[in-house]
Amino acid sequence: MTTRDEIVAAARGWVGTPYRHQASVKGAGADCLGLVRGVWRETMGAEPETPPPYTPDWAETPGGAGDETMADAARRHMSEIACGEAGAGDIMLFRMRANGPAKHVAIVSGEDRMIHAWSGRAVVETSLGRWWRARAACAFRFPGLEG
């Protein structure tokens, strides 16, 4: 059974991986979803589904506006929890615009810390401060993890 510490350790192993849209290869490139996909493979095994191709504005284009594509996929494979309950090893999804879809994801690494792929930069461990918490849309727990 995978532990929270194993998830956080796996995520920390991705720190420094350059940001690459739609990538999920440790050390070579990852976006925020690619980081979560890679950590899933390292700690849980094979990915339960492969995401379709997506553009940086995927949820804001005609026909995609308002779709909760990322949250719906997480609901299919993880347990949804209240954002305030998210702890180390859980994931949080964020809305980057008011009333926009949740389209950024991070792995909580500790109290007020998270690991995520920062667009145009790299995978980093940063503060999960007020700015991010104000944008939190939903949170999920990997299968088999206890509260």
C-alpha positions in Angstrom: 0.0 0.0 0.0 1.3 3.4 -0.9 1.9 6.0 1.8 1.6 9.7 1.9 5.4 9.9 2.5 6.0 7.9 -0.6 3.8 10.2 -2.7 5.6 13.3 -1.4 9.0 11.7 -1.9 8.1 10.8 -5.5 6.8 14.3 -6.2 10.0 15.9 -4.7 12.0 13.7 -7.1 10.4 15.7 -9.9 11.6 19.1 -8.6 13.7 20.8 -11.2 12.1 19.0 -14.1 11.6 21.7 -16.8 8.1 22.8 -17.6 6.9 21.2 -20.9 3.2 21.4 -21.9 1.6 17.9 -22.0 4.8 16.2 -20.9 5.2 13.7 -18.1 8.9 12.6 -18.0 10.9 13.1 -14.9 14.0 15.2 -15.6 12.9 15.9 -19.2 9.6 17.8 -18.9 6.2 18.0 -17.2 3.3 20.3 -16.9 1.1 20.2 -13.7 -1.0 17.3 -14.9 2.1 15.5 -16.1 3.6 15.7 -12.6 0.6 14.1 -11.1 0.5 11.4 -13.8 4.2 10.7 -13.2 3.8 10.5 -9.4 0.8 8.2 -10.0 2.9 5.8 -12.1 5.7 5.8 -9.6 3.5 5.1 -6.6 0.3 3.5 -7.8 1.3 1.7 -11.0 -0.2 2.1 -14.5 -2.2 5.2 -15.2 -6.0 4.5 -15.1 -6.5 6.6 -18.3 -4.5 8.7 -20.7 -5.6 12.3 -21.0 -6.6 13.5 -24.5 -4.4 16.1 -26.2 -5.1 19.6 -24.7 -3.9 23.1 -25.4 -2.9 25.6 -22.7 -6.4 27.3 -23.1 -8.2 23.9 -23.3 -11.0 24.8 -20.9 -11.6 28.3 -22.2 -12.2 27.7 -25.9 -15.7 27.4 -27.5 -17.1 24.0 -26.7 -14.8 23.6 -23.7 -15.8 26.7 -21.7 -16.8 25.8 -18.2 -16.0 22.1 -18.5 -14.5 20.6 -15.4 -12.4 18.1 -17.4 -9.6 17.8 -14.8 -11.9 17.5 -11.8 -14.1 15.0 -13.5 -11.1 12.8 -14.4 -9.9 13.0 -10.8 -13.4 12.0 -9.5 -13.2 8.9 -11.6 -10.0 7.6 -9.9 -9.6 9.4 -6.6 -11.6 10.2 -3.5 -12.8 13.8 -3.3 -12.2 15.5 0.0 -12.8 19.0 1.3 -10.0 21.4 0.4 -9.5 22.1 4.1 -8.8 18.4 4.7 -6.0 18.1 2.1 -2.8 17.0 3.6 0.6 15.7 2.5 0.2 13.4 -0.5 -3.2 14.7 -1.5 -3.8 16.8 -4.6 -5.5 20.2 -5.0 -7.1 21.7 -8.1 -7.2 25.5 -8.6 -9.2 27.9 -10.6 -6.9 30.5 -12.2 -9.9 32.8 -13.0 -13.0 33.5 -11.0 -15.8 31.2 -12.3 -13.3 29.5 -14.6 -12.7 25.7 -14.6 -10.2 24.1 -12.3 -7.1 23.7 -14.6 -4.1 23.8 -12.4 -3.1 20.9 -10.0 -0.6 20.5 -7.2 0.5 17.8 -4.8 0.3 18.9 -1.2 3.8 18.2 0.4 3.2 19.4 3.9 1.5 22.1 6.0 1.2 25.1 3.6 3.5 23.5 1.0 2.9 22.1 -2.4 4.7 20.7 -5.4 3.6 21.8 -8.9 4.8 22.5 -12.4 5.1 26.2 -12.9 4.3 27.3 -16.4 7.4 28.5 -18.2 9.7 27.4 -15.4 9.9 24.0 -13.8 8.5 21.7 -11.1 8.9 23.5 -7.8 8.0 23.1 -4.2 6.4 26.4 -3.0 4.1 27.9 -0.4 0.5 26.9 -0.4 -0.4 30.3 0.9 -3.4 32.6 0.9 -3.2 33.3 -2.9 -3.4 29.7 -3.8 -5.9 28.7 -1.1 -8.2 31.5 -2.4 -8.2 29.7 -5.8 -8.6 26.1 -4.5 -11.5 24.4 -6.3 -11.4 20.9 -5.0 -9.1 18.3 -3.5 -8.6 14.6 -3.9 -6.9 11.6 -2.2 -5.0 8.9 -4.0 -6.7 5.5 -3.7 -5.9 3.6 -0.6 -4.7 6.5 1.5 -6.2 7.0 4.9 -7.5 10.4 6.2 
